[in-house]
Amino acid sequence: MRKSITAQASFLLMIDEQEKLLPAMFNKDEIIRNSVRILTAARELSVPMIASEQYPKGIGPTIPELKNLIPEGSTIMEKVEFSCCAAPAFGDAFLNLSFNSGTKDTVILFGVETHICVLATAIDLIEKYNLNVVIAADACGSRDERNHNLALEAARSLGCLVVPTETVVYHMLEKAGTPQFKALLPLFK
């Protein structure tokens, strides 16, 4: 499978960054900061995305600072399943994304919790959809740091590319000197 990260061949899947869940993460500030970076890059580079919300009636919606950055036309799907791929809305969202944005063979995952929903989704994306999976490790988190690290190790062993947010964004940019590079550079200074 191809492992490179390009804006043209990728889509984002933001998992469960919600009001009542995110505060419990050991690295919540880092997750939010890096999710802002990824979402800002997605808007600048026209990378399509799907976002999930785990039982929003109980856990609340996506936090406002992230929801406001979700690119226009993106799907926000409700779920109760741990894997996004098992949610009935995912198949339709993925087909809609593919229809409107062309074939995408790489998905960039970020969100919470790493050892539950992120890992379960990564497994299904590989096994059921045969996609390349990139995990923005510093835009993911769990309540317990050990669980987070073990899940990233498991994802890597399954063939996921596990990298920092900065790697994801710079690889999607592909080169310096472009208007997009100049627009996104302040995010990392």
C-alpha positions as a Python dict, from the first residue, in 0.01 Angstrom:
ca = {
    (1, 'M'): (0, 0, 0),
    (2, 'R'): (105, 356, -67),
    (3, 'K'): (208, 537, 250),
    (4, 'S'): (273, 893, 131),
    (5, 'I'): (46, 1171, 251),
    (6, 'T'): (-92, 1409, -12),
    (7, 'A'): (-382, 1650, 7),
    (8, 'Q'): (-519, 1518, -322),
    (9, 'A'): (-540, 1152, -215),
    (10, 'S'): (-644, 1204, 148),
    (11, 'F'): (-943, 1277, 362),
    (12, 'L'): (-966, 1349, 733),
    (13, 'L'): (-1163, 1165, 997),
    (14, 'M'): (-1193, 1356, 1325),
    (15, 'I'): (-1319, 1129, 1601),
    (16, 'D'): (-1531, 1236, 1900),
    (17, 'E'): (-1368, 1563, 2007),
    (18, 'Q'): (-1663, 1653, 2226),
    (19, 'E'): (-1745, 1883, 2515),
    (20, 'K'): (-1778, 1623, 2791),
    (21, 'L'): (-1514, 1379, 2663),
    (22, 'L'): (-1216, 1595, 2570),
    (23, 'P'): (-1160, 1746, 2918),
    (24, 'A'): (-1085, 1398, 3057),
    (25, 'M'): (-791, 1339, 2821),
    (26, 'F'): (-441, 1349, 2970),
    (27, 'N'): (-324, 1574, 2683),
    (28, 'K'): (-639, 1773, 2602),
    (29, 'D'): (-462, 2102, 2527),
    (30, 'E'): (-222, 1930, 2285),
    (31, 'I'): (-513, 1752, 2114),
    (32, 'I'): (-703, 2077, 2064),
    (33, 'R'): (-395, 2270, 1944),
    (34, 'N'): (-304, 2003, 1688),
    (35, 'S'): (-662, 1947, 1578),
    (36, 'V'): (-686, 2321, 1505),
    (37, 'R'): (-372, 2288, 1291),
    (38, 'I'): (-510, 1992, 1096),
    (39, 'L'): (-851, 2152, 1041),
    (40, 'T'): (-695, 2481, 933),
    (41, 'A'): (-475, 2295, 685),
    (42, 'A'): (-774, 2100, 556),
    (43, 'R'): (-959, 2422, 483),
    (44, 'E'): (-656, 2581, 316),
    (45, 'L'): (-579, 2273, 104),
    (46, 'S'): (-941, 2169, 34),
    (47, 'V'): (-902, 1830, 201),
    (48, 'P'): (-1246, 1676, 261),
    (49, 'M'): (-1342, 1534, 597),
    (50, 'I'): (-1585, 1340, 807),
    (51, 'A'): (-1628, 1408, 1179),
    (52, 'S'): (-1792, 1179, 1432),
    (53, 'E'): (-1970, 1247, 1757),
    (54, 'Q'): (-2017, 962, 2006),
    (55, 'Y'): (-2367, 978, 2156),
    (56, 'P'): (-2386, 1360, 2148),
    (57, 'K'): (-2705, 1366, 2360),
    (58, 'G'): (-2498, 1246, 2654),
    (59, 'I'): (-2142, 1355, 2569),
    (60, 'G'): (-2226, 1682, 2398),
    (61, 'P'): (-2131, 1816, 2055),
    (62, 'T'): (-1787, 1874, 1907),
    (63, 'I'): (-1615, 2155, 2097),
    (64, 'P'): (-1690, 2494, 1936),
    (65, 'E'): (-1328, 2588, 1860),
    (66, 'L'): (-1303, 2280, 1638),
    (67, 'K'): (-1657, 2269, 1502),
    (68, 'N'): (-1611, 2621, 1365),
    (69, 'L'): (-1308, 2504, 1163),
    (70, 'I'): (-1468, 2199, 1001),
    (71, 'P'): (-1459, 2262, 626),
    (72, 'E'): (-1788, 2347, 459),
    (73, 'G'): (-1960, 2045, 309),
    (74, 'S'): (-1811, 1802, 562),
    (75, 'T'): (-2026, 1533, 721),
    (76, 'I'): (-2069, 1530, 1099),
    (77, 'M'): (-2213, 1193, 1192),
    (78, 'E'): (-2359, 1073, 1519),
    (79, 'K'): (-2266, 726, 1638),
    (80, 'V'): (-2281, 490, 1932),
    (81, 'E'): (-2041, 237, 1780),
    (82, 'F'): (-1674, 255, 1880),
    (83, 'S'): (-1549, 217, 1523),
    (84, 'C'): (-1666, 498, 1297),
    (85, 'C'): (-1684, 241, 1017),
    (86, 'A'): (-1949, 43, 1206),
    (87, 'A'): (-2181, 344, 1227),
    (88, 'P'): (-2460, 326, 967),
    (89, 'A'): (-2392, 686, 863),
    (90, 'F'): (-2026, 619, 779),
    (91, 'G'): (-2088, 423, 459),
    (92, 'D'): (-2305, 701, 317),
    (93, 'A'): (-2062, 971, 431),
    (94, 'F'): (-1768, 786, 273),
    (95, 'L'): (-1957, 732, -55),
    (96, 'N'): (-2065, 1097, -61),
    (97, 'L'): (-1708, 1210, 4),
    (98, 'S'): (-1574, 982, -270),
    (99, 'F'): (-1842, 1096, -515),
    (100, 'N'): (-1784, 1467, -450),
    (101, 'S'): (-1407, 1463, -403),
    (102, 'G'): (-1282, 1176, -616),
    (103, 'T'): (-1117, 858, -503),
    (104, 'K'): (-927, 890, -176),
    (105, 'D'): (-700, 607, -63),
    (106, 'T'): (-556, 764, 251),
    (107, 'V'): (-740, 865, 566),
    (108, 'I'): (-583, 1086, 831),
    (109, 'L'): (-725, 1002, 1174),
    (110, 'F'): (-723, 1220, 1483),
    (111, 'G'): (-935, 1242, 1794),
    (112, 'V'): (-1023, 1045, 2106),
    (113, 'E'): (-990, 803, 2261),
    (114, 'T'): (-684, 655, 2095),
    (115, 'H'): (-719, 310, 2249),
    (116, 'I'): (-1093, 278, 2181),
    (117, 'C'): (-1252, 462, 1889),
    (118, 'V'): (-938, 570, 1703),
    (119, 'L'): (-783, 223, 1707),
    (120, 'A'): (-1111, 42, 1628),
    (121, 'T'): (-1166, 278, 1333),
    (122, 'A'): (-810, 233, 1207),
    (123, 'I'): (-850, -145, 1210),
    (124, 'D'): (-1177, -129, 1016),
    (125, 'L'): (-1042, 123, 762),
    (126, 'I'): (-760, -118, 683),
    (127, 'E'): (-960, -441, 691),
    (128, 'K'): (-1294, -330, 542),
    (129, 'Y'): (-1197, -40, 316),
    (130, 'N'): (-835, -128, 228),
    (131, 'L'): (-726, 230, 295),
    (132, 'N'): (-390, 370, 396),
    (133, 'V'): (-429, 498, 752),
    (134, 'V'): (-227, 785, 892),
    (135, 'I'): (-267, 871, 1259),
    (136, 'A'): (-175, 1221, 1375),
    (137, 'A'): (-48, 1094, 1710),
    (138, 'D'): (-29, 1428, 1889),
    (139, 'A'): (-387, 1513, 1787),
    (140, 'C'): (-511, 1196, 1959),
    (141, 'G'): (-543, 1111, 2324),
    (142, 'S'): (-687, 894, 2596),
    (143, 'R'): (-767, 942, 2962),
    (144, 'D'): (-455, 740, 3044),
    (145, 'E'): (-125, 810, 2866),
    (146, 'R'): (-24, 445, 2880),
    (147, 'N'): (-339, 339, 2692),
    (148, 'H'): (-272, 609, 2432),
    (149, 'N'): (85, 489, 2376),
    (150, 'L'): (-11, 120, 2362),
    (151, 'A'): (-281, 195, 2104),
    (152, 'L'): (-38, 391, 1885),
    (153, 'E'): (204, 99, 1905),
    (154, 'A'): (-74, -143, 1806),
    (155, 'A'): (-180, 81, 1516),
    (156, 'R'): (179, 98, 1390),
    (157, 'S'): (203, -282, 1402),
    (158, 'L'): (-113, -304, 1188),
    (159, 'G'): (49, -90, 918),
    (160, 'C'): (-72, 257, 1013),
    (161, 'L'): (165, 546, 962),
    (162, 'V'): (183, 711, 1306),
    (163, 'V'): (333, 1061, 1288),
    (164, 'P'): (307, 1408, 1443),
    (165, 'T'): (60, 1666, 1314),
    (166, 'E'): (341, 1876, 1172),
    (167, 'T'): (446, 1584, 950),
    (168, 'V'): (89, 1543, 825),
    (169, 'V'): (53, 1911, 736),
    (170, 'Y'): (395, 1951, 574),
    (171, 'H'): (348, 1636, 366),
    (172, 'M'): (9, 1762, 247),
    (173, 'L'): (174, 2093, 155),
    (174, 'E'): (445, 1909, -43),
    (175, 'K'): (669, 2216, -83),
    (176, 'A'): (758, 2555, 60),
    (177, 'G'): (702, 2890, -107),
    (178, 'T'): (339, 2839, -206),
    (179, 'P'): (57, 3065, -85),
    (180, 'Q'): (-77, 2770, 118),
    (181, 'F'): (262, 2718, 283),
    (182, 'K'): (280, 3087, 373),
    (183, 'A'): (-75, 3076, 514),
    (184, 'L'): (-8, 2768, 730),
    (185, 'L'): (347, 2843, 846),
    (186, 'P'): (234, 3060, 1143),
    (187, 'L'): (57, 2755, 1292),
    (188, 'F'): (396, 2600, 1367),
    (189, 'K'): (594, 2904, 1485),
}
